[in-house]
Amino acid sequence: MIDETEAELAVLSVSETWIRSVTLLIQSTGIGMLSAMTLLGAIGQIERFPSAKQLVGYAGLGARVHTSAQTVKTGGISKQGRQDLRRTLVECAWMAVRWSPYWKKQYHHLCQRMVKAKAITAIARKLLVAIWHILTKAVVDRFTTPERIAHSCMNWITQYRLATPLGIRRIDFVRDRLKQLGIDSQLANFDYGGRTYPISECS
């Protein structure tokens, strides 16, 4: 049943309703098709959140605030939001710090002043802020590269065998996703599975 559910989500991810939003999320290191669909399903319409801070609060990743008399103290995260959203973000954060030089550097910097569990939660919160900007403004993730984005898109269509039901070649799917993001001209080719794929259709 899990395999069937993932297969159905994969088909939905390339439907007209979801493909643009999934493309925006899957470009970020650490986010795959399944986590992208989970995040989008939990967040709903991004317009519901006028600010990144509100989305962070919705996920329960905002700091608890204690007030008494003249004192205001902040504690750990509130954990009062969507547990599925928070859990998925933490999983994505672990993948991001493993594969992204930028997030790895951020994580190690945080580990110098807090325990690993709190550091990865802080990365999850930062990742969610980045997601808010990406979805709200439909922009390219500035913490990754065109090569990595192309690789993520190829993983998306290859892992879930979507080329046949879509009636499209895998490389054409990748080209379309890069065109959506406006970065197809920034990449001549990329390597995947021991083979070099040209992005320019004339190559």
C-alpha positions in Angstrom: 0.0 0.0 0.0 2.9 2.3 0.7 4.4 1.7 -2.7 1.0 2.3 -4.4 0.5 5.5 -2.5 3.9 6.8 -3.4 3.3 5.9 -7.1 0.0 7.8 -7.0 1.7 10.8 -5.4 4.3 10.7 -8.1 1.7 10.8 -10.9 -0.1 13.7 -9.1 3.2 15.5 -8.8 3.5 15.9 -12.5 -0.2 16.9 -13.0 -1.1 20.4 -14.0 -2.3 21.1 -10.4 1.0 20.3 -8.8 4.0 20.3 -11.2 4.9 24.0 -11.0 4.9 24.0 -7.2 6.8 20.7 -7.0 9.4 22.0 -9.4 9.9 25.0 -7.2 10.5 22.8 -4.1 12.4 19.9 -5.6 15.1 22.3 -6.7 16.2 22.7 -3.1 18.8 20.2 -1.9 17.2 17.7 0.5 13.7 17.9 -0.9 12.5 15.0 -3.2 9.2 14.3 -4.8 7.6 12.7 -1.7 8.7 15.3 0.7 7.7 18.1 -1.7 4.2 16.7 -2.0 4.0 16.3 1.8 5.1 19.9 2.4 2.7 21.3 -0.2 -0.2 19.2 1.2 0.5 20.5 4.7 1.1 24.1 3.7 -1.8 24.4 1.3 -2.0 27.8 -0.5 1.1 29.7 0.3 -1.0 32.9 0.2 -2.4 31.9 3.5 0.9 33.0 5.1 1.7 36.7 4.5 5.1 36.2 6.1 7.7 33.5 6.6 7.3 34.0 10.4 3.6 32.9 10.2 4.5 29.8 8.2 7.2 29.0 10.8 4.6 29.3 13.5 2.2 27.1 11.7 4.8 24.4 11.5 5.5 24.7 15.3 9.1 25.7 14.6 8.8 29.1 16.2 10.4 29.7 19.7 8.2 29.5 22.8 7.8 32.8 24.6 7.4 33.0 28.4 6.4 36.3 29.9 6.2 37.2 33.6 6.2 40.7 35.1 8.9 42.6 33.3 10.7 39.5 32.0 10.3 38.0 28.5 12.1 34.7 27.8 12.3 32.5 24.8 12.6 28.7 25.0 12.7 25.8 22.5 10.3 25.4 19.6 6.6 25.5 20.3 5.7 22.2 18.7 2.1 23.4 18.5 1.9 23.3 14.7 1.6 20.6 12.0 3.6 17.6 13.2 3.8 16.1 9.7 5.2 19.4 8.3 7.7 19.7 11.1 8.8 16.0 10.8 9.3 16.3 7.1 11.3 19.5 7.4 13.6 17.9 9.9 14.1 15.0 7.5 14.8 17.4 4.6 17.2 19.3 6.8 19.3 16.2 7.5 19.5 15.5 3.8 20.4 19.2 3.1 23.3 19.2 5.6 24.6 16.0 4.1 24.6 17.1 0.4 24.6 20.9 0.3 27.8 22.8 1.1 25.8 25.8 2.1 23.5 24.0 4.6 26.4 21.9 5.9 28.4 25.0 6.7 25.3 26.5 8.5 24.8 23.3 10.5 28.4 23.1 11.7 28.3 26.7 12.7 25.2 26.1 14.8 26.7 23.0 16.3 29.4 25.2 17.9 26.9 26.7 20.2 24.1 24.1 20.6 23.5 20.4 20.6 23.0 18.6 17.2 19.2 18.1 17.7 18.7 21.8 18.2 21.0 22.7 15.4 19.1 20.5 12.9 15.8 22.0 14.1 17.3 25.4 13.4 18.3 24.3 9.9 14.7 23.0 9.4 13.4 26.4 10.4 15.8 28.2 8.0 14.8 25.8 5.3 11.1 26.6 5.8 11.9 30.3 5.5 13.7 29.6 2.2 10.7 27.6 1.1 8.3 30.5 1.9 10.4 32.8 -0.3 10.7 30.3 -3.1 6.9 29.5 -3.2 5.8 33.1 -2.7 8.1 34.7 -5.3 8.5 31.6 -7.6 12.2 32.1 -7.6 15.3 29.9 -8.0 16.8 28.6 -4.7 19.9 30.6 -4.3 21.5 27.9 -2.1 21.9 25.4 -4.9 23.3 25.1 -8.5 21.7 24.5 -11.9 23.6 21.1 -12.1 22.1 20.0 -8.8 18.6 21.1 -9.9 18.9 19.2 -13.1 20.0 16.1 -11.2 17.0 16.4 -8.8 14.6 16.7 -11.7 16.1 13.7 -13.4 15.8 11.7 -10.2 12.1 12.8 -10.0 11.2 11.4 -13.4 13.5 8.4 -13.3 12.8 7.1 -9.8 9.1 7.0 -10.3 9.2 5.9 -14.0 7.1 8.9 -15.1 8.5 9.2 -18.7 6.2 6.6 -20.2 2.9 7.8 -18.7 3.8 11.4 -19.6 4.8 10.4 -23.1 8.1 12.4 -22.8 11.8 11.7 -22.8 13.5 12.2 -19.5 15.9 14.9 -20.8 12.9 16.8 -22.2 11.2 16.7 -18.8 14.4 18.1 -17.2 14.7 20.8 -19.9 11.1 21.9 -19.3 11.6 22.1 -15.5 14.8 24.2 -16.0 12.9 26.5 -18.4 10.1 27.0 -15.9 12.8 28.1 -13.4 14.4 30.3 -16.1 17.8 28.7 -15.7 18.0 26.5 -18.8 20.5 28.8 -20.5 22.8 28.6 -17.4 23.6 24.9 -18.0 25.1 23.3 -21.1 24.9 19.7 -19.9 25.0 17.6 -16.7 26.0 14.1 -15.7 23.6 11.5 -14.5 24.0 7.7 -14.1 27.4 7.7 -15.8 26.0 9.6 -18.9 26.2 13.2 -20.0 22.9 14.8 -21.0 22.8 18.0 -23.1 20.4 20.8 -22.0 20.6 22.6 -25.3 18.3 20.8 -27.7 20.8 21.6 -30.5 23.6 19.8 -28.7 
